[in-house]
C-alpha cells in the first residue's frame, strides 16, 4: 500500500532506466510482501483458527467428538 503510489509515479514520469528499476522494485516488493509474508501469514492464521475451533468443539461437547478431532 505504501510502496505502490511512489512506484507508480516513478513509472509514469521515468525514463527507460527508471522503468526497469521500478519493474524490478515492484517484482521484489510483490514477491516479499505478497508471496512470502502474505501467503505464509495467511496459512499460519488458518492453522491457528482450525486448532482453536477444534479445541472449542472438543471442550464444549455439544458436537460429536469426531468432528473436533478431524
Buried (B, 14 or more C-beta within 10 A) or exposed (E): EEEEEEBEEBBEEBEEEEEEBBEEBBEEBBEEEEEEEEEEEEEEEEEEEEEEEBEEBEEEEEEEEEEBEE
